[in-house]
Amino acid sequence: MAPATANRVVCLAKTVVNSTRRAGLHDIEVPDFPNLKEAEIKPEYFTRDQVEELSLTARKMFEWQDMSDAIVFAAYTGMRQANLMRAQVGDIDWDMNRIGVGGRPDNPTKAGNCYWVPMSPRLEEILQRRSEGHSARALLFGNCWDDRHQLLKHFKNSATTANSVHATTGTHSVTRSPLGLRSRKVQPPLPSSQGTAT
């Protein structure tokens, strides 16, 4: 178990024991445990060029247009896998040039809130193609994979092939979230001292 995980497990256990003690269910007091030292973690990113390489590999080598689109969509919105799978045509606000995340009861965010993501010009063609002729409740990507685990597996296959074929080097600039990507921004290449080399 990683030190960070152990620290959070101990913290949770202390919270439960202390809460139940205050509720009068027992009189056990939890001793103080020193936190284990956690390693400094740098967020991983993909550069714009690497995102395009991943997208191209999915489209050209595997003929996965859906995966190619999902990679770009995930990179430029930062949606988690579950939200990406539930994203609907009606979430696109063409008038304000933005995409809604978590605005429906059936598509909450992990934090239970909702927000808007500006629509990058890079997404316009993809979203126009995927939404044309479909109702507002039609899924943008949800019919392409059985579940988010299959989505992630296919992304990893594409990413592994892209790295081996193109011998990608440098730093990552879109953090992991749905497809392994977390940030809502695609960053320019970073100096090697500021990122994690692949």
SULHU-V667609 format. One record per run of one state. SS is the DSSP state (hx for helix, st for strand, lp for the rest). FROM is the first residue (numbers start at 0). TO is the last residue. If there is no record, write none. Layout:
# SULHU-V667609
ss=SS from=FROM to=TO
ss=SS from=FROM to=TO
This chain:
# SULHU-V667609
ss=lp from=0 to=1
ss=hx from=2 to=21
ss=lp from=22 to=46
ss=hx from=47 to=59
ss=lp from=60 to=63
ss=hx from=64 to=76
ss=lp from=77 to=79
ss=hx from=80 to=85
ss=lp from=86 to=86
ss=st from=87 to=87
ss=hx from=88 to=90
ss=st from=91 to=92
ss=lp from=93 to=96
ss=st from=97 to=100
ss=lp from=101 to=113
ss=st from=114 to=117
ss=lp from=118 to=119
ss=hx from=120 to=130
ss=lp from=131 to=137
ss=st from=138 to=138
ss=lp from=139 to=146
ss=hx from=147 to=165
ss=lp from=166 to=169
ss=st from=170 to=170
ss=lp from=171 to=174
ss=st from=175 to=176
ss=lp from=177 to=179
ss=st from=180 to=180
ss=lp from=181 to=190
ss=hx from=191 to=193
ss=lp from=194 to=195
ss=st from=196 to=196
ss=lp from=197 to=197
